[in-house]
Structures are given as C-alpha cells and as structure tokens.
C-alpha cells in the first residue's frame, strides 16, 4: 500500500516546520488543540471574504454540518462530548462564493440549561445533582441535544442524535421548528438514530433506533419520498448494547453488534450515567445481523470481538455480503470521548476494514487502509453497491487529531493523502459529484479543518481525483467552529 502526502499551502508551511522541529526536539507538540471545543457564539451570518484559490463554478449547493458546540455548563465541561448542545453550520456555495451561517438547535436541553449552574438533564454522560434518586428512570431522550448528524429529506432538514427524535429546522434560516415525530408515527419511546441511509435508487430513507426494556429491540424504519415513516420488522437482541450506525445494501439493513454491554439496571436506577453503565465484554463475539429489507428472518454471523462506530458502505457480492467499516480492537475510544478537553495520549487506533459474510455464516476480515482513521465517506450515489473509493479523516502516524484527508482505492489497495500535519484537526470529508461526471471520483471533497495556531477554522475544497494536490480553494473563517461529527451536502442552494 502506498501513500503520497501533499505539501500544505504556503501559509501553513512555516508553522508546520516549527511544530515538527519542536516535536523532534522533545518540545511542545504544537498548539493547544483542546480549544477546538470552546463554545462558539450563536447567529453568525456573513459572506466569507478570505478565500485562497477559486471555488469551481460547477460546485453549487449547501453543506450542513452538526456537532456539539456548547460543551460546558457554568464553565465546567460536560462529562462527555456526546452531551454538548448541537449547532448547525451552513456553508452555502454558489457562483464561486461561500456564505456561512450557524444556529444552535433550540432543544429542551439547550433552552433549559442556558443560564443553569449545573446539569438539569440526564445526558449520555452527565448526571443530575441529587444522586440516584434524582436520576432514576430519567432517560437521556428527554435531554436530546440533537448534536450528531444532519439530513435533508423530503424538504425537511433534521438534526439527529443517538437516543431521541429528530429536531426539524428551516433549511434556509436554520431556525428551529421543533421535534419531528413524522405525523405521530414515531412513538415517544422510539429513537431515531443519527445515521439514516438514503437509497439512491428509490429515494427512500432507512434508519433505526434501539429500544430498551425487558427485551432490547432494534426498531427499523423506512421513510418514503414524501416523508412518511413506515415501520419495518423489529430485531430482538440477546442483551442491551450501544449501537451507533448501520449499513444499507440492495437487500439488507446491516447491523454489526459489538459487545459493548449496557448494564441496564444500573442505568435505570440512577446509579450511573448511560456512559458509565457501558461495559466492554471481550468474552462475547461481535454479531453481524443481516435484516432483509422486504421482511423475512434475519441472518446472524459471529466473529472475534471488535468495536466500531461508523460504516463506510456495504454491498452484495453474489451470495456474500461485504461490509466496510472503521474497526477498533476495543472500546478505548470511550476514554478519549470522556476526556475530550484533556490532553490524553490514550491510543484508540481504528482502521478501514472489510468483512465478508458468506452464506454459511463465515466472516472473512481484511484491512483496507492501516492509517488511524474515522468518519468514512463515499460517493453516496453508490450506497448499497460496490464502490471503488472511500474517503476518511486520518492520522497517518501516532495518536491525536486527524491531520489528513485520505482517499482509499478499495480495488488496488493504494491510498493517497493530503496531510496538514501537527496542529490541525481535519473533519469528515464529504464527497460532492461533479455534474455530468463519468468516473466515480470525478468531484470534490469538502472538509472543515481547525487550525490550532490561529484558533480559526477553514473549509477546504479538494479535487477528489487528485487528493494529494494543492487545494482548489480554502475559505478562511474569522473564528473557530467546534470540532463536530457529521454533515451532508445538498444541491439545493440555501437562501442567504
């Protein structure tokens, strides 16, 4: 496997050289990257004037990004990164220009804690003051911060979180409209996960939610092109777990259930937060569940235990099902998410890996790229079918924030990268196809990057055919955007 690294833009070279020399000499490792989690002011709305290079005229549409952007209460960090209030960033791109707008999602959590001195809601990692009695049988769904992902479907812009309903916003102004229950078809007790998948052939959106109780079930959904939600078959699990994502093929909804067990009694009785009630159990296998989209009995296969958050893609290959995901050996990443404002050097290496599930239940595993990598993306018009290219935010060596955008050729095993180096935090790279393109990688990669030295963020536009080359454009924001999770691009140009 070969890797080529691009030379960073001229404005970054001196800083990168100084940082590299300091690191080699055993000195500072660059700027304090924990500042990326500082709260940002609400309500920015401006045309970005500081632009290097030129944005292709054919690149038109809107990039939405979501992430926790108020990560503290009364100056004290939340107990977990997943508890921060969600904020949408909107990058409207048209006629070679970029317009930026941001708004916090006006959830109950955001409104209820704006002037609070301590947590009023029980979150993923946060507990209310008062011990078990104040937390018992209060679920995080009521504190839904809507901070993980965003999707635009059937004209509805939805901010998504792990354990509750979506929150709907105006796709132009980002004003919060309210919780979305799809006309009452999504019951209060049902969650709607942060990673829906769009079938590019039918235009339908598929998703799931984990429901805890006497039996733990995965509730599965299909949202048609008009925005109506339909319930599909539920899947019963042998024990309660955390499950963040799924994959979609032409035939199946694919779930990979890692042995990250929720000690439900401890959580429900208020003795610990959801996060504190999770236990990694390597004595159990990782279970792969293939749920037929049109009904029927799910197929189950097992393999050695590992952990993952995110899928890249999955597809049917003859009678086999192929699954690409970012694979961790265990749940060490959990410690980093708790210590998100610290300076932990805990290693939590994940790499892009492939599973092949055979009709007999066998599972073959292989590595597609060895880099420490996360936030896998692809040309989403190929969701559910074989894709040649996967794009990742990666760290080519050592622990720390992703510093590179990596393109992996799944056929040849080769990879190429654009690496900014120490002092930068690279976000999820979103692929945007060029209108009328013929090749899978003919398009652009959009990634929001944090520059720790200046405490500012930038939007990078790369040619997806030549990732290692100089950026086509870099839009410099006059402020930082807190490090977020996921985004989506739509050809719809938001009103500015």
N, C-alpha and C positions, 0 to 999 in steps of 0.2 A: 504494500500500500504506500503510495507516495503522497506527499503534501507539499504544496507550494504556498509560501506566505507572502502577502503583498507588503510593499513599503507603505507605511502610513502616510497620510497627507503631510505636506511640508510643515504646516503649523504645529504638528504633533511631534516632529522628529526630535527636537531638542529636549523636550520634556521626557520623551521615551528613553533617549540616550542617558540622561541624568538618572532616571529611575533604574535603568539596567545596571549602571555603574554602582549606584548605591547598593543595590541588591547583591551584586558580585562582591562588594567590599564588606558585606555583612551589616550595612547600614539600613536606613529606612527602606521600606518596600513600596514607597510611593505614598500618595495622599490617603487621608482617612476616608475609606470608601463607605464607612457606615453612615456618612452624611447623606447618602442617597435616600435614606429612609426618613429624612426630615420632612415635616408637614409642608405642603405647598398651599399657597393662597388659592382660594376659590374664585372662579369667574374671570380668568384670563380670556381675552378675545382680541386678537390682533393679526395683522399680516406679518409674516416672518420676513424681515428685511435683510438679515445677514445670511447670505447664500453663497456658497462656493460652488463652482461648476454651473451646470444648467440641467434643469429637470426636463426630460423628454416631453415634447408637446403631446405625444400619444398617451402619456401617463395621466389619466384623469379619474378622479373618484375621491373616496373618503376612507382614510384609515382611522379606525376606532381602536383605542387601547384601554384596558382596565387594569386596575391594581390597587392595593391598599395604600392610601396616600395620607391618612391621618393615623399614625401608628402609635399614638400615645394618648394618655389622659392625665391632665394636670401635670405634665412634664415627665410622667412615668411611662416607659414603653409598655405596650400591651404584652401579655405573657406569651403571645405567639404572633408571628407575622400574619397568619390567616385571620386575625381579629381586626385588622385595620380597616377603616372605612373606605369603601370603593369610590374611585373617582374615574370618570371617563375623560380621556384626552382625544380630541378630534383634530385630525390633520386633513384639511380639505385641499386637494391638489387639482389645479386647473390652470391652463394657459401658462405653464411653466412657473407658477407661483404656489406658495404654501400659506395657508391660513390656520392658525392654532386657536383652539377653544377648549376650555376644561370646565367641568362641573362635578361636584360631589353628588352621589346618588342620595336623595333625601329619604333614606330609610328610617325606620324607627330607631335603629341603633345610632345613626348619625345625629338625628334631631334630639334624641333623649340624652346624649352624652356631650353635647357641645359645650355646656358650662358645668359639667359634673366634675367632682373631685376624686371619684373612684368609680369603678365599673358598676353600671346599673343593670347590665345584661350579662347573662352567662354565655360566653362565646366558645370558640373552638379550644382555646387555651386559658381563657380568663374565667375567674370565678367571682361571683358577687360577694361583698363583705357579709359576714354573718355566719360563716361556716356551712356545714352540710344542710342545716335547716333552711337556710336562705337560698340554697341551690337545688335541693331535691326536686326531681320531676319537672324542672325547668329545662327545656331543650334549647339548643342553640338556634333552632329555626326562628324563634321569636326575635333573635338578635341579628338576623341575616344582614351582613354588611355589604352584600352584592359586590364583591371585590375581586372576582377571579377571572371572568371572561365576559365576552360581549358577542352578540349575534344579531344580524338584521335579517328577518324572515317575514314574508307576507306583509311588508311595510312596517313591522314592529321592531323597534330597537330594544333589546333586552340585555340588562346587566345581570350576570349569573354568579351564583355561589354554590357551594357544595351541598348544603343541607336545608334549603328552603325553596321558596318560589322565586321566579324571576321578578325583577323590577323593570318596569317599562319606562322609557324616556323618549322625548321628542328627538328624532334623528337629526334635526337642524339645530335647535337651540340647546339640546341636552337637558331641558327642564324635565324633572321627574313627574311622571303621570301617576304611578302607583304600582302596587303589586299586581302581577298578572296571574290569573287562575284559568285562563282560556275559557271564559264564559261559565265558570263553575265546574268544569270537567276535571280540573286538577284539585283534588281534595286538600284540605288544610294539612292533613297528616302526611301528604305525599311530597317528597322532594323532587326537584328538577335540577339535575346535575349541571356542572359548568362546562361540559364538553359535548354539546349536541353535534351530530354529524349530518351534513346535507348530502342527500343522494343526488349527484349531478345529472342523473338520467331522468328521474321522476320529479325533482324539485321538492321532495318531501324531506322533512327534518326529523331525525330519530334521536331519542335521548332516553335517559333512565333516572331513577332515584332509588336510593337504598332506604328501606323501611324497616325499622327495628321494632321488636315486640317479642311475644312468645316464640315466634319464628321470624328469622331475618329474611326478607324478600327483596329482590331487585324488581322494581316496577319499571316496565318498559313502555315507551310511548312513540307514537308517530304523529307528526303534525303535518297536515296536508298543505297544499299550495295556498289555500285560502286562510290558513292559520288555525284551523280547527284541530284540537287534540283528540287522538284516538288511543285507547288503552290496548296494549298488546299483552301477550301472556306474561304473568309474573314468574320469577325464578326463585325457588327456595334455596337458601344457603344453609350449610350444616352448622354454622356458627356466625356470630356478628363480626363484621370486618369493616375496615375502611377501604372503599373502592372509589377512585377518583375519575376514571376515564373508561372508555370502551372503544372498539373499532367496528366499522361497518363494512361488510362485503356485499356482493350482489345477493347472497343467500342468507347471511347470518348477521346477528349482533354478537360481537365477540367480547367476552369478559375474561380477564386474567386476574384471578383472585389470589392475592398474596396472603401469607399467614401473618398479617398484622391484625391481631385479635382485639376487639373491643370488649373489655370487662364490663358488661352492661349493667350489672347490679351495682358495681362501684360507682359508675357514672350516674345512673338514675337516682341513687340515694344521696347524691350530692357530695360524696366524699372526695371526688376528684373531677377535674375538667375532662372533656372528651379526650383531649390530647394526653393527659396524664393517665387515662384509663386504657390507652392503647398498649399492647404488649407484643413484641416481635417473638414469634414462636417458630424457630427453625426446625423443630421436630415435625412440623406439618409440611405437606407438599404445597407447591403452587398449583392451583386448579385452573384449567382453561375450559371455559364453558362456551360452546357454540350454540346460540339460540336461533332456531330458524325464524326468519322474518315473517313467513307465512303460516306459522304455527307448527306444532309437532314437538316431539320430545327433544330436549337439548342433549347434545353430546358432551361428555366430560372426559378430559385427559389430564394427567398429572405429570409434574416434573419436579426436579430439585427446587427447593425454596429460593426465591429471589424477590426483590421489591421493585416496583415501577410506579411512576406517576402517569406518564404520557405515552400514548401510541403515536407512531408516525403514520402507519397505514396498515391495511390487511387486504388480502385478496384470495380468491380461489384459484388454485393451480391444479387443474384436473380434479382428482379426488382429494387432494390435500388442501389445507387452509394455511396460508402463510401470514405471519404476523410480525410486524416491525415495531419495536418499542425501545425506550431508553431504560436499560437494565442496571439496577443496583444489586450488590451482593446481599445487603441487609438494609436496615432502616436507620443507618447513621445520619442520613439527611434530616431526620427528625430533630436531632440536637441542634443542627445549624439553623433550622427554622425557629427554634425557641430562642436562640442566641443571635437573632438577626441584627441587633445593633452592637454586638460584641465584636471581638477580634479572634474568634475561634479558628484554630488551624485544623479542626477535625476534617479528616478526609472522607468524602462521600462521593466516590467515583461512580459515574454511570456512563455507559457506552451504548451506542446504537447497535442493537442486536436483532437477530431474526429467529423466530420459532417456526417450525414446520410441523403441523399436526397431521398425522396420517389417519386413514380410516380405521386402523386398528387401535388408535389411541396413543401411538408412539409420538414422542416430541423430540425433534432434532433441533439443536441450538447452534448458532454460529454468530460471530461478531462481524458487523459491517464496517465499523469505524472505531478505533481504540481510544479516541480522544474523550476526555471528560466532557460530556455534552448533555444538553437538555433542550426543551422547547422545540421538538422536531416539527417541521412543516414540509409541505409538498405542494405541488400544483393541485389544488382541491378539485379541479375538474376530473382528476384521476382517482378520487376517493373510491375505495372499494374495488379497484382494478390494479394491475401491475403498474408500478411507477418506477421509472429509472432513477430519479433524483430525489434526495432528501436533503433538507437544509436545517442546520442546527446552530444554536448559540453554544460555543465550545470554549474549553480551556485546554490548549494543546499540551501544557505541562504544569504540574504542581496544583495545589489546592487554591481556591479563590474564585473570584467572579469570572464569568465567561468573558474572554477578551477577543474572541474571533467569531466570524461568520463562516461556517463550513458548509461546503457542498459535497455530498457523497454520491458517487456513481455506484448504485447498487449492483449494476451488471459487471463492471470491471473491478470493483473494489478500490478504485482510486478516489482520492479526495483532494480538494483544493480549498484554500482558506484566505480570508482577509483578516489579518491579526493586528489589532491596535496596540497590544501589549499591556504591561502593568499600568494600573491607574485608570483603566476604562472598564465599564460594565456594559456588556452587549446584551441587548434584549432579543426576544424571539424574532427571527427573520420571516417576514410574510412575503410569499411569492405572489406577484401580480403578472398575469399573462399579457403579452403584447397583443393588441387587436390584430386578428388575421394571421397570427403566428402559425408555423407548421411544425416546429420542433418543441418538445416538451419543456426545455429550459429557455425558450425564447421569451424573455420577460425581465422583470426587475425584482430585486429583493429590497424590502423596506425594513429597517431596523432602528429602533430608538436606542441611543447609546448615551451612557452617563460618563462625563469627563470629570474625574475626581479632582484634578488640579484646579479647574476653574469653577467647580461646583455648578456646572451647567449641563444641559442635555442637548443632543443633536439628532436629527433624523438623517440617516444615511440612505442613499439610493444607489444600489449596485446593479450592474449588468449581470443577470443570473448566468449568462453564457461565459462570463469572464470574471468570476468572483474575485480572483487574486489581483485583478487590475485596479487602477485608481477608481475611486467612487465617481459616478456620473454627477452626483450632487450631494452636498451636505448642507442641511438647513440648521443653523445655529439658533437655539432658543436663548433668550436672555436670562433664563432661570433653569433650575433643575426640574425634572419630573421624577417623583419617587419610583424606585425600581418596581415594575409591575409584572404581571404574569402573561396575559394573553390578549390578542387583538384580532380584528378581522378587517378586510378591505372590501369595499363595495364600489361598483362603477357609478353608483349614484353620487352626484356632487352635492354636498350639503350646502344649504343657503348660508351665506356669510354676510 
